[in-house]
Amino acid sequence: MIPAAFPPWTRAETLGASVPEFAAFQDEPPQMSSGTVGKTGFLRLGFERRSGTTILANLERRAPYMVQRALHCDEQMPGLAYVFLITTTGCLLQGDRLALDVTLRPRAQAHITSQSATKIHAMDANYAAQSQTITLADDAYLEFLPDPVIPHRHSRFISDTQISIAPSATLLLSEIIQPGRKHHHPDECFGATVFSISTAAARPDGRPLFAEKLVIEPRRYVMRQTGVMDSFDVFANVILCAPKNKVERIHDRVLADVNRAEGMAFGACRLPNDAGLIFKVLGRETAQVKAKVREFWGVVRKEVVGAELPPPYLWR
């Protein structure tokens, strides 16, 4: 554990220094060293429920991370706080360190998404790192559904998400990973050097629920093989942590299928320790994967809070 007195981005800095897949990328960028101002973004969001509405009660930020304000734009859930994550740089560069801390107090309800896809640029030194901490109190409800991540050719990225969730709370967390700019250049498709994502969850008393780690190293392991990506290009990993009775109802409504003609494969399975479900989607195009994730999101929202999804925005 990192002492609380240390800057929040220190955890993001230590991520790549402590895992073997990043041992070869500890050199510093010649432009700006990692850990300098402008490359260490920090965002702390604290949501509270007041008078039937969730508000953004606590906001701390350091560029390039920022949030402007919480909106209440969902007609199906008028008390839901809707927040867009913004990075003023518009992309991740070598040496960048981002730290996100999200806390929902009892009965708070929030939806967090991003301004656009997260683009990870090509790198010839060091790497980019992201640390996320999510804490949900009793009966809290969080939809964390950012736009896809696009790792460019020769990019290096590590992300770690730590979740603390009360038994009565609900978290829907989605990650959609594209193969790169596959229509830009043939070498862009699965051209990243290393892409590492880990997620772990525990109860507020520290009891562990589950942990998952995904490491993609296209130069070392063939992506076009059965059991990896095969003929698919886009991957979605959706984690649902929710009370057991709601999880069972959701699981009964979620189908599983492999349809090579349409270029889709998807299915859900239970997480250990009655933590919830994990829903995975493979597709050839981003739009079809996002549509399947939206279907799952709609089932979750209906079963957990009894509300429908809002109409999709025209630009999404």
C-alpha positions as CSV (number, residue, x, y, z in Angstrom):
1,M,0.0,0.0,0.0
2,I,1.2,3.5,-0.8
3,P,1.0,6.0,2.2
4,A,-1.9,8.5,1.9
5,A,0.6,11.4,2.1
6,F,2.0,10.5,-1.3
7,P,0.5,12.2,-4.4
8,P,-2.3,10.2,-5.9
9,W,-0.5,9.7,-9.2
10,T,2.3,7.9,-7.3
11,R,0.3,4.7,-7.6
12,A,0.0,5.1,-11.3
13,E,3.8,5.7,-11.4
14,T,4.5,2.4,-9.5
15,L,2.3,0.3,-11.7
16,G,4.7,-0.1,-14.6
17,A,7.7,-0.4,-12.3
18,S,6.4,-3.5,-10.5
19,V,5.2,-5.8,-13.3
20,P,7.4,-7.9,-15.6
21,E,5.8,-7.0,-18.9
22,F,7.0,-3.3,-18.4
23,A,10.6,-4.1,-17.2
24,A,12.1,-3.1,-20.6
25,F,10.3,0.3,-20.7
26,Q,11.7,2.2,-17.7
27,D,13.6,4.8,-19.8
28,E,12.4,8.4,-19.6
29,P,11.0,10.3,-22.6
30,P,13.4,12.8,-24.1
31,Q,10.6,15.4,-24.3
32,M,9.2,15.6,-20.7
33,S,10.0,13.2,-17.9
34,S,7.2,11.1,-16.4
35,G,5.8,12.6,-13.2
36,T,6.1,16.2,-14.3
37,V,3.3,18.8,-14.3
38,G,1.1,18.3,-17.3
39,K,1.7,14.6,-17.4
40,T,0.3,13.6,-14.0
41,G,-3.4,14.0,-14.2
42,F,-5.6,13.5,-11.1
43,L,-9.3,13.5,-10.7
44,R,-11.3,12.9,-7.5
45,L,-15.1,12.7,-7.8
46,G,-17.3,12.4,-4.7
47,F,-21.1,11.8,-5.2
48,E,-23.7,12.3,-2.5
49,R,-27.5,11.9,-2.5
50,R,-29.3,15.0,-1.3
51,S,-33.1,15.6,-1.4
52,G,-33.6,12.7,-3.8
53,T,-30.9,13.9,-6.3
54,T,-27.3,12.9,-6.6
55,I,-24.9,15.8,-6.6
56,L,-21.1,16.0,-7.3
57,A,-20.2,17.1,-3.8
58,N,-16.5,16.7,-4.1
59,L,-14.3,17.6,-7.1
60,E,-10.5,17.8,-7.1
61,R,-8.5,17.8,-10.3
62,R,-5.1,18.3,-11.8
63,A,-4.6,18.8,-15.6
64,P,-4.8,17.1,-18.0
65,Y,-7.7,15.4,-16.2
66,M,-10.9,17.5,-15.7
67,V,-14.7,17.5,-15.2
68,Q,-16.8,20.5,-15.7
69,R,-20.0,19.7,-13.7
70,A,-22.6,17.0,-13.1
71,L,-25.6,17.0,-15.4
72,H,-29.1,15.7,-14.7
73,C,-30.1,14.9,-18.3
74,D,-31.5,11.4,-18.0
75,E,-35.3,11.6,-18.1
76,Q,-35.6,8.0,-17.0
77,M,-33.5,8.7,-13.9
78,P,-33.8,12.4,-13.1
79,G,-31.8,12.1,-9.9
80,L,-28.8,10.4,-11.7
81,A,-25.7,12.5,-11.8
82,Y,-24.2,12.4,-15.3
83,V,-20.5,13.2,-15.6
84,F,-18.1,13.4,-18.6
85,L,-14.4,12.7,-18.1
86,I,-12.2,15.1,-20.1
87,T,-8.5,15.1,-20.8
88,T,-7.3,18.4,-22.1
89,T,-4.5,16.7,-24.1
90,G,-7.0,14.5,-26.1
91,C,-4.7,11.5,-26.0
92,L,-2.2,9.6,-23.8
93,L,1.5,10.0,-24.5
94,Q,4.6,8.3,-23.2
95,G,5.3,9.2,-19.6
96,D,1.7,10.1,-18.8
97,R,0.3,9.1,-15.4
98,L,-3.4,9.4,-14.7
99,A,-5.2,8.7,-11.4
100,L,-8.9,8.6,-10.9
101,D,-10.7,8.3,-7.6
102,V,-14.5,7.9,-7.6
103,T,-16.6,7.6,-4.4
104,L,-20.4,7.2,-4.1
105,R,-21.9,7.7,-0.6
106,P,-25.0,5.7,0.5
107,R,-27.9,5.7,-2.1
108,A,-26.0,7.9,-4.6
109,Q,-26.5,7.2,-8.3
110,A,-24.1,8.3,-11.0
111,H,-23.2,7.7,-14.7
112,I,-19.6,8.3,-15.7
113,T,-18.4,8.3,-19.3
114,S,-15.7,9.9,-21.4
115,Q,-15.7,12.8,-23.9
116,S,-14.5,10.4,-26.7
117,A,-12.4,7.4,-27.3
118,T,-9.1,7.2,-25.4
119,K,-6.3,7.3,-27.9
120,I,-2.9,5.9,-26.8
121,H,-0.2,7.3,-29.1
122,A,2.9,5.5,-30.4
123,M,5.9,5.4,-28.0
124,D,9.6,5.0,-28.3
125,A,10.3,5.5,-24.6
126,N,8.6,4.7,-21.3
127,Y,4.8,4.0,-21.2
128,A,1.5,5.5,-20.1
129,A,-0.2,4.4,-16.9
130,Q,-3.7,4.8,-15.4
131,S,-4.8,4.1,-11.8
132,Q,-8.5,3.9,-10.8
133,T,-10.1,3.6,-7.4
134,I,-13.8,3.1,-7.1
135,T,-15.6,3.1,-3.8
136,L,-19.4,2.4,-3.5
137,A,-21.2,2.6,-0.2
138,D,-24.6,1.0,0.8
139,D,-27.2,1.0,-2.0
140,A,-25.0,3.1,-4.3
141,Y,-25.4,2.7,-8.1
142,L,-22.7,3.5,-10.6
143,E,-22.6,3.1,-14.4
144,F,-19.0,3.6,-15.5
145,L,-19.1,3.3,-19.3
146,P,-16.3,5.2,-21.1
147,D,-15.8,5.2,-24.8
148,P,-13.4,2.6,-26.4
149,V,-9.6,2.6,-25.9
150,I,-7.6,2.8,-29.2
151,P,-4.0,1.7,-28.7
152,H,-1.9,3.0,-31.6
153,R,1.0,1.1,-33.1
154,H,4.0,0.8,-30.7
155,S,2.0,2.0,-27.7
156,R,2.5,0.8,-24.2
157,F,-0.2,1.1,-21.6
158,I,-0.9,-0.2,-18.1
159,S,-4.2,0.3,-16.2
160,D,-5.1,-0.9,-12.7
161,T,-8.6,-0.6,-11.2
162,Q,-9.3,-1.3,-7.5
163,I,-13.0,-1.6,-6.4
164,S,-14.4,-1.4,-2.9
165,I,-18.2,-2.2,-3.0
166,A,-20.8,-2.7,-0.3
167,P,-23.0,-5.9,-0.7
168,S,-26.1,-3.8,-1.5
169,A,-24.4,-1.5,-4.1
170,T,-24.2,-1.9,-7.9
171,L,-21.4,-1.2,-10.2
172,L,-21.5,-1.6,-14.0
173,L,-18.0,-1.2,-15.4
174,S,-17.2,-1.5,-19.1
175,E,-14.0,-1.5,-21.1
176,I,-14.0,-1.7,-24.9
177,I,-10.7,-2.2,-26.6
178,Q,-10.1,-1.7,-30.3
179,P,-7.2,-3.3,-32.2
180,G,-5.8,0.1,-33.2
181,R,-6.5,2.3,-36.2
182,K,-7.0,-0.7,-38.4
183,H,-8.3,1.3,-41.4
184,H,-5.3,3.7,-41.2
185,H,-2.5,1.3,-41.8
186,P,-2.2,-2.5,-42.0
187,D,0.4,-2.6,-39.2
188,E,-1.9,-0.6,-36.8
189,C,-4.2,-3.7,-36.3
190,F,-2.9,-5.2,-33.0
191,G,0.2,-3.1,-33.4
192,A,0.6,-2.1,-29.7
193,T,3.7,-3.2,-28.0
194,V,2.1,-4.1,-24.6
195,F,-1.4,-3.5,-23.2
196,S,-2.0,-4.5,-19.6
197,I,-5.3,-4.1,-17.7
198,S,-6.0,-5.5,-14.2
199,T,-9.2,-5.2,-12.1
200,A,-9.7,-6.3,-8.5
201,A,-12.7,-6.0,-6.1
202,A,-13.2,-6.3,-2.4
203,R,-15.8,-5.6,0.3
204,P,-15.4,-2.6,2.5
205,D,-14.0,-4.8,5.3
206,G,-11.2,-5.9,2.9
207,R,-12.6,-9.3,2.0
208,P,-11.5,-10.0,-1.6
209,L,-14.1,-10.8,-4.2
210,F,-12.2,-11.3,-7.5
211,A,-9.2,-10.2,-9.6
212,E,-8.7,-10.3,-13.3
213,K,-5.7,-9.3,-15.5
214,L,-5.5,-9.0,-19.2
215,V,-2.1,-8.7,-20.9
216,I,-1.8,-8.2,-24.7
217,E,1.7,-8.5,-26.3
218,P,1.1,-8.9,-30.0
219,R,4.8,-9.2,-30.8
220,R,5.2,-12.2,-28.5
221,Y,1.8,-13.9,-28.9
222,V,-0.2,-14.4,-32.0
223,M,-3.6,-12.6,-31.7
224,R,-5.2,-14.3,-34.6
225,Q,-5.6,-17.7,-32.9
226,T,-8.5,-19.6,-31.3
227,G,-8.8,-18.7,-27.7
228,V,-7.5,-15.2,-28.2
229,M,-9.0,-12.9,-30.9
230,D,-9.4,-15.4,-33.8
231,S,-11.1,-13.4,-36.6
232,F,-12.5,-10.7,-34.3
233,D,-11.1,-7.2,-33.8
234,V,-12.9,-5.5,-31.0
235,F,-13.2,-6.8,-27.4
236,A,-15.5,-5.6,-24.6
237,N,-15.1,-6.6,-21.0
238,V,-18.1,-5.7,-18.8
239,I,-18.1,-6.3,-15.0
240,L,-21.3,-6.2,-13.0
241,C,-21.1,-6.2,-9.2
242,A,-24.6,-6.3,-7.7
243,P,-26.7,-8.0,-5.0
244,K,-27.1,-11.8,-5.7
245,N,-30.8,-11.8,-6.2
246,K,-30.5,-9.1,-8.9
247,V,-27.5,-10.8,-10.5
248,E,-29.5,-14.0,-10.9
249,R,-32.4,-12.2,-12.7
250,I,-29.9,-10.5,-15.0
251,H,-28.1,-13.7,-15.8
252,D,-31.3,-15.4,-16.7
253,R,-32.0,-12.7,-19.3
254,V,-28.6,-12.6,-20.9
255,L,-28.0,-14.9,-23.9
256,A,-24.7,-16.4,-25.2
257,D,-23.9,-16.9,-28.9
258,V,-21.1,-17.3,-31.4
259,N,-22.2,-16.0,-34.8
260,R,-19.4,-16.0,-37.3
261,A,-21.7,-14.8,-40.1
262,E,-22.4,-11.6,-38.3
263,G,-18.9,-11.4,-36.7
264,M,-20.1,-11.5,-33.1
265,A,-19.5,-13.6,-30.0
266,F,-20.8,-12.9,-26.5
267,G,-21.7,-14.4,-23.2
268,A,-21.8,-13.9,-19.4
269,C,-20.6,-16.0,-16.5
270,R,-20.7,-15.6,-12.7
271,L,-17.9,-14.0,-10.7
272,P,-16.6,-15.8,-7.6
273,N,-17.8,-15.1,-4.1
274,D,-21.3,-14.0,-5.4
275,A,-19.7,-10.8,-6.6
276,G,-21.8,-10.5,-9.8
277,L,-21.3,-11.2,-13.5
278,I,-18.6,-10.7,-16.2
279,F,-19.9,-10.2,-19.7
280,K,-17.6,-10.4,-22.7
281,V,-18.2,-9.4,-26.3
282,L,-16.1,-10.0,-29.4
283,G,-16.9,-8.3,-32.7
284,R,-15.4,-7.2,-36.0
285,E,-16.5,-3.6,-35.7
286,T,-16.8,-1.3,-32.8
287,A,-20.4,-0.3,-33.4
288,Q,-21.8,-3.8,-33.1
289,V,-19.8,-4.4,-29.8
290,K,-21.1,-1.1,-28.3
291,A,-24.6,-2.1,-29.3
292,K,-24.3,-5.4,-27.5
293,V,-22.9,-3.7,-24.4
294,R,-25.8,-1.3,-24.5
295,E,-28.2,-4.3,-24.5
296,F,-26.5,-5.6,-21.4
297,W,-26.6,-2.2,-19.8
298,G,-30.3,-2.0,-20.5
299,V,-31.0,-5.3,-18.7
300,V,-28.9,-4.3,-15.7
301,R,-30.6,-0.9,-15.3
302,K,-34.1,-2.4,-15.6
303,E,-33.5,-5.1,-13.1
304,V,-31.6,-3.0,-10.6
305,V,-33.4,0.3,-10.6
306,G,-36.5,-0.4,-12.7
307,A,-35.7,2.3,-15.3
308,E,-35.3,2.2,-19.1
309,L,-32.2,3.5,-21.0
310,P,-32.3,7.0,-22.5
311,P,-32.3,7.2,-26.3
312,P,-28.7,6.9,-27.6
313,Y,-27.0,10.2,-28.5
314,L,-26.8,10.9,-32.3
315,W,-23.0,11.1,-32.1
316,R,-22.6,7.7,-30.3
